[in-house]
Amino acid sequence: MPASPSTARAMNDRLALRLLQQQGPLTATQLKQHTGLSRPTVADLVDRLAASGLIEVVGEAGAQRRGPNAKLYGIVAGRAHLAALDVRTEGVSVLVSDLVGEVLGEASVPIGGDTGTGHAVEQAVALVERVAKEAGADRLHTVGIGAPGLIDPATGELRDSGGLPAWHRRLVAALQERLPAARVTVENETNLAALAEQRDGAARDRDTFVLLWLGIGTGAAVVLDGHLRRGASGGTGEIGFLPVPWTRGLPSATDCEGGFHSLASSAAIAELAVRHGVTAPAGTEEPLGAGLVRAAVEAVAAGGAGTGTGDAGAGPGDGARTGGAGVGSAGAGSAGGAEGGAGDAEGGAGDAEGGAGAFLDALADRVALGVASVVAVLDPGCVVLGGEVGRAGGEELAGRVEERIRRMAPLPTEVRAGVLGGAAVLRGALLTAREAAQEELFSPLDR
């Protein structure tokens, strides 16, 4: 059954708007070429979209040909303003953009662990209002938030998790109260990082992949056949609780100490670096684990073996039985778990090794445990090492992990270094806010 004229017009309009979003300003002729629509149909939809205030003439094309220049049409960027938040246990980052995603303002504020809930919420909300004002955004249409924790799949709300600051859950309600006209959404931070890496980073050519987040904490996000998978309770990617060897015990339902988090969190990486004599430059703003990995990669690239000699190890991952890295957040695939102290190393049999190369090998042994588990269950074909540590490790760390996976798993798997690092969460929050706003604004109008 053919579509009605109104339905056909709506479909054509949405197609044109998506093209303008993805490719930027286009002429009517280019719209005709990309859509396959007739010239009169394109002329009609351009008139409709312009009359609706969704597109406008943003320039001219064809300066090198004879005749009048063709008009370039683009989305009206100022039609709506968006905000994106990256909420961590230690603070919050905010950016404000226009409807096409151009960033107009950005800022961050630290929030200490001893800050009261009410004061922490006020700091975060005030930051959003300040950045919006400085960006010239009188009204925010949509606010996208990335936070550690479980997102209830039924309600879309951040669930109460004992390992997370109380102000995280209060923030969503406070923003909705202070910005009643805005649509406020929240998503797990690692899921947002995966969306960003798929759109703008290391997974742009993949419909199926897993992002393994390596930052202050650990987490994972699963994208299968182009769709983000959240699980029955919103907990897909809770890899920090994965039981692994070389730890002091098993994780519990409320504490990931003893799980993968205890091997690959920033604190665990720092403890591993001490045993290999690897140090990071002073004054770095990235998490300690990322700074140490970056220093090791640079040392290997320079041909150095690092400084100092590590303690004796006892098998893969330096063989040390490392203690937990503090209580991780109980959120799905949380990338922002608390960074506590690592346990003491327990020596064992094996040759003593030190230096940057041995440190990266030992870290690759640990990371490969998490990757191998994901590969055995999901067969994603590609695993992206995301977060600050994943980006700092680059191809050097990713290559070492992939080499181990080839020996450990029967399924072919490419291991890639993330491109966006810690910025992926904020980028993902902006992408989801933009899509939500455009979904509403680009909906068929009564014409």
RODO-370603 format. One line per 3 residues: number of its first residue (from 1); their letters; for each residue x, y, z of C-alpha. Coordinates in steps of 0.25 Angstrom, whole numbers, plus 5000, padded with zeros to 4 digits. Example, Ala and Ser with C-alpha at 12.3 -4.5 7.8 and 13.67 -1.06 7.14 Angstrom:
! RODO-370603
1) AS) 5049/4982/5031; 5055/4996/5029
This chain:
! RODO-370603
1) MPA) 5000/5000/5000; 5006/5013/4996; 5009/5024/5006
4) SPS) 4999/5035/5007; 5004/5049/5002; 5005/5054/5016
7) TAR) 5013/5042/5020; 5022/5043/5008; 5025/5058/5010
10) AMN) 5029/5055/5025; 5038/5044/5021; 5045/5052/5010
13) DRL) 5046/5064/5020; 5053/5055/5030; 5062/5049/5020
16) ALR) 5067/5063/5016; 5069/5067/5030; 5077/5055/5033
19) LLQ) 5086/5058/5021; 5088/5072/5025; 5092/5067/5039
22) QQG) 5101/5057/5034; 5108/5064/5023; 5106/5079/5026
25) PLT) 5100/5089/5017; 5096/5085/5003; 5090/5091/4990
28) ATQ) 5076/5087/4985; 5083/5079/4974; 5092/5072/4984
31) LKQ) 5079/5068/4992; 5073/5063/4979; 5085/5054/4976
34) HTG) 5086/5049/4990; 5071/5046/4992; 5067/5042/4978
37) LSR) 5055/5051/4978; 5051/5059/4967; 5054/5074/4966
40) PTV) 5040/5079/4968; 5039/5070/4981; 5052/5075/4986
43) ADL) 5048/5089/4983; 5035/5087/4991; 5042/5081/5003
46) VDR) 5052/5092/5004; 5041/5102/5004; 5034/5094/5015
49) LAA) 5046/5093/5024; 5050/5107/5022; 5036/5112/5026
52) SGL) 5036/5103/5038; 5049/5110/5043; 5057/5097/5042
55) IEV) 5066/5100/5030; 5072/5113/5025; 5081/5118/5014
58) VGE) 5095/5118/5020; 5104/5122/5008; 5106/5119/4993
61) AGA) 5113/5109/4985; 5118/5109/4970; 5127/5121/4970
64) QRR) 5136/5114/4960; 5125/5112/4950; 5117/5121/4940
67) GPN) 5103/5126/4944; 5097/5129/4958; 5103/5122/4970
70) AKL) 5094/5111/4976; 5089/5114/4990; 5094/5105/5001
73) YGI) 5083/5100/5011; 5087/5096/5025; 5080/5093/5038
76) VAG) 5076/5105/5047; 5087/5103/5058; 5081/5113/5067
79) RAH) 5067/5106/5067; 5071/5099/5080; 5082/5098/5090
82) LAA) 5087/5086/5097; 5095/5082/5109; 5103/5070/5112
85) LDV) 5109/5066/5125; 5120/5056/5129; 5117/5053/5144
88) RTE) 5128/5046/5151; 5130/5043/5166; 5140/5054/5167
91) GVS) 5133/5065/5159; 5125/5069/5147; 5128/5074/5133
94) VLV) 5118/5082/5125; 5117/5086/5110; 5106/5094/5103
97) SDL) 5104/5093/5088; 5095/5097/5077; 5085/5088/5070
100) VGE) 5096/5083/5060; 5106/5080/5071; 5115/5092/5070
103) VLG) 5121/5094/5084; 5118/5108/5089; 5123/5107/5104
106) EAS) 5130/5097/5113; 5135/5096/5127; 5137/5087/5139
109) VPI) 5136/5087/5154; 5143/5078/5164; 5133/5072/5175
112) GGD) 5141/5066/5187; 5136/5054/5194; 5134/5061/5207
115) TGT) 5124/5071/5200; 5110/5070/5205; 5099/5065/5196
118) GHA) 5091/5078/5195; 5104/5087/5192; 5109/5077/5182
121) VEQ) 5096/5077/5174; 5096/5092/5175; 5110/5093/5169
124) AVA) 5107/5084/5158; 5094/5091/5154; 5100/5105/5155
127) LVE) 5111/5101/5146; 5101/5097/5135; 5093/5110/5137
130) RVA) 5107/5118/5136; 5112/5111/5124; 5098/5112/5117
133) KEA) 5098/5127/5120; 5112/5129/5115; 5109/5121/5102
136) GAD) 5097/5131/5099; 5087/5120/5101; 5074/5126/5108
139) RLH) 5067/5112/5108; 5073/5098/5108; 5064/5089/5100
142) TVG) 5071/5076/5104; 5081/5072/5114; 5088/5058/5113
145) IGA) 5095/5053/5125; 5106/5042/5126; 5108/5036/5140
148) PGL) 5113/5023/5146; 5102/5014/5151; 5091/5005/5147
151) IDP) 5080/5012/5138; 5067/5005/5141; 5062/5001/5127
154) ATG) 5047/5002/5130; 5048/5017/5136; 5061/5022/5130
157) ELR) 5065/5027/5143; 5078/5025/5151; 5077/5014/5161
160) DSG) 5081/5016/5175; 5095/5010/5177; 5102/5009/5190
163) GLP) 5116/5011/5184; 5112/5025/5177; 5111/5039/5183
166) AWH) 5097/5042/5187; 5097/5055/5179; 5097/5047/5166
169) RRL) 5083/5043/5167; 5079/5056/5173; 5085/5064/5161
172) VAA) 5075/5059/5150; 5063/5063/5158; 5070/5076/5162
175) LQE) 5073/5079/5147; 5058/5076/5143; 5053/5085/5154
178) RLP) 5062/5097/5150; 5060/5095/5135; 5046/5091/5134
181) AAR) 5045/5093/5119; 5057/5084/5116; 5057/5069/5114
184) VTV) 5067/5063/5123; 5072/5049/5120; 5082/5040/5127
187) ENE) 5091/5029/5122; 5102/5020/5127; 5115/5027/5124
190) TNL) 5122/5015/5118; 5110/5013/5108; 5111/5027/5104
193) AAL) 5126/5025/5102; 5123/5014/5093; 5113/5022/5085
196) AEQ) 5124/5033/5083; 5135/5023/5079; 5125/5017/5069
199) RDG) 5121/5031/5063; 5134/5038/5064; 5145/5029/5068
202) AAR) 5151/5015/5067; 5138/5007/5064; 5133/5015/5053
205) DRD) 5133/5003/5043; 5127/4993/5053; 5112/4990/5056
208) TFV) 5117/4980/5066; 5127/4982/5077; 5130/4983/5091
211) LLW) 5137/4995/5098; 5145/4992/5110; 5146/5004/5119
214) LGI) 5159/5006/5126; 5160/5019/5134; 5159/5021/5149
217) GTG) 5150/5009/5149; 5146/4999/5139; 5134/4996/5131
220) AAV) 5129/4991/5118; 5118/4994/5107; 5112/4984/5097
223) VLD) 5108/4988/5083; 5102/4977/5075; 5096/4978/5061
226) GHL) 5097/4994/5063; 5089/4994/5076; 5094/4997/5090
229) RRG) 5090/4985/5099; 5086/4989/5113; 5082/4976/5119
232) ASG) 5069/4972/5127; 5073/4981/5139; 5082/4991/5131
235) GTG) 5094/4984/5136; 5101/4979/5124; 5116/4982/5124
238) EIG) 5118/4981/5139; 5131/4975/5137; 5138/4981/5149
241) FLP) 5131/4969/5157; 5136/4958/5148; 5143/4948/5156
244) VPW) 5158/4947/5152; 5170/4940/5157; 5182/4948/5164
247) TRG) 5173/4955/5174; 5171/4953/5189; 5157/4947/5188
250) LPS) 5143/4948/5180; 5135/4961/5178; 5122/4962/5185
253) ATD) 5108/4968/5181; 5112/4981/5186; 5127/4982/5185
256) CEG) 5135/4979/5172; 5148/4977/5181; 5154/4964/5176
259) GFH) 5148/4965/5162; 5154/4970/5149; 5153/4984/5155
262) SLA) 5164/4980/5165; 5174/4977/5153; 5171/4988/5144
265) SSA) 5166/5000/5151; 5175/5012/5152; 5180/5009/5166
268) AIA) 5183/4994/5162; 5191/4999/5150; 5199/5009/5159
271) ELA) 5202/4998/5169; 5207/4989/5157; 5215/5001/5152
274) VRH) 5222/5002/5165; 5227/4988/5165; 5233/4990/5151
277) GVT) 5239/5004/5154; 5230/5012/5145; 5227/5026/5149
280) APA) 5219/5037/5142; 5223/5051/5140; 5218/5061/5151
283) GTE) 5207/5070/5148; 5198/5062/5139; 5183/5064/5139
286) EPL) 5179/5050/5135; 5177/5039/5144; 5190/5033/5150
289) GAG) 5188/5020/5143; 5187/5027/5130; 5199/5035/5133
292) LVR) 5207/5023/5136; 5203/5015/5124; 5206/5027/5115
295) AAV) 5220/5028/5121; 5223/5014/5119; 5218/5014/5104
298) EAV) 5227/5026/5102; 5239/5019/5109; 5237/5007/5100
301) AAG) 5236/5016/5087; 5249/5022/5091; 5256/5009/5093
304) GAG) 5257/5009/5108; 5254/4998/5117; 5249/5007/5128
307) TGT) 5255/5010/5141; 5257/5001/5153; 5255/4987/5155
310) GDA) 5241/4981/5158; 5239/4971/5169; 5238/4956/5166
313) GAG) 5226/4951/5159; 5218/4938/5159; 5212/4936/5146
316) PGD) 5204/4944/5136; 5201/4958/5140; 5214/4959/5148
319) GAR) 5208/4947/5156; 5205/4957/5168; 5193/4955/5176
322) TGG) 5188/4969/5176; 5178/4974/5186; 5165/4982/5182
325) AGV) 5166/4996/5177; 5155/5001/5186; 5140/4999/5186
328) GSA) 5136/5001/5171; 5122/5007/5168; 5111/4998/5166
331) GAG) 5107/5004/5153; 5106/4997/5140; 5120/4997/5133
334) SAG) 5124/5008/5142; 5136/5016/5138; 5136/5025/5150
337) GAE) 5138/5015/5162; 5145/5020/5174; 5161/5019/5174
340) GGA) 5165/5013/5186; 5178/5007/5190; 5184/4994/5184
343) GDA) 5188/4982/5192; 5202/4977/5195; 5209/4969/5185
346) EGG) 5211/4955/5189; 5224/4949/5182; 5225/4936/5176
349) AGD) 5233/4927/5166; 5238/4933/5153; 5249/4943/5148
352) AEG) 5249/4957/5153; 5245/4967/5142; 5245/4982/5142
355) GAG) 5244/4993/5133; 5233/4999/5123; 5232/4987/5114
358) AFL) 5230/4977/5125; 5220/4987/5131; 5212/4987/5119
361) DAL) 5213/4972/5117; 5208/4970/5131; 5196/4980/5129
364) ADR) 5193/4973/5116; 5192/4960/5123; 5182/4966/5132
367) VAL) 5174/4973/5122; 5173/4961/5113; 5166/4953/5124
370) GVA) 5154/4963/5123; 5155/4963/5108; 5155/4948/5107
373) SVV) 5143/4947/5115; 5135/4956/5107; 5140/4949/5094
376) AVL) 5136/4935/5099; 5122/4940/5102; 5119/4950/5091
379) DPG) 5128/4948/5080; 5128/4963/5076; 5140/4962/5066
382) CVV) 5145/4975/5072; 5148/4980/5085; 5152/4995/5087
385) LGG) 5161/4999/5099; 5154/5012/5103; 5156/5022/5115
388) EVG) 5168/5030/5119; 5176/5017/5120; 5172/5011/5107
391) RAG) 5176/5024/5100; 5189/5025/5107; 5193/5011/5104
394) GEE) 5190/5013/5089; 5194/5002/5079; 5205/4998/5088
397) LAG) 5196/4993/5099; 5185/4988/5089; 5195/4980/5081
400) RVE) 5200/4973/5093; 5185/4970/5097; 5182/4965/5084
403) ERI) 5194/4956/5083; 5189/4949/5096; 5175/4948/5091
406) RRM) 5180/4940/5079; 5186/4930/5088; 5174/4930/5098
409) APL) 5162/4930/5090; 5158/4922/5078; 5150/4934/5072
412) PTE) 5157/4944/5063; 5156/4957/5070; 5162/4971/5067
415) VRA) 5167/4979/5079; 5167/4994/5076; 5171/5006/5084
418) GVL) 5161/5016/5087; 5162/5030/5080; 5154/5039/5089
421) GGA) 5159/5035/5103; 5152/5041/5115; 5145/5051/5106
424) AVL) 5137/5040/5100; 5126/5041/5111; 5123/5056/5109
427) RGA) 5123/5054/5094; 5113/5042/5095; 5104/5051/5104
430) LLT) 5104/5062/5094; 5101/5052/5083; 5089/5046/5090
433) ARE) 5084/5060/5094; 5085/5064/5079; 5078/5052/5074
436) AAQ) 5067/5054/5085; 5065/5068/5081; 5065/5066/5066
439) EEL) 5055/5054/5068; 5045/5064/5074; 5048/5076/5065
442) FSP) 5049/5068/5052; 5036/5061/5055; 5025/5063/5044
445) LDR) 5018/5077/5046; 5003/5079/5042; 5004/5085/5029
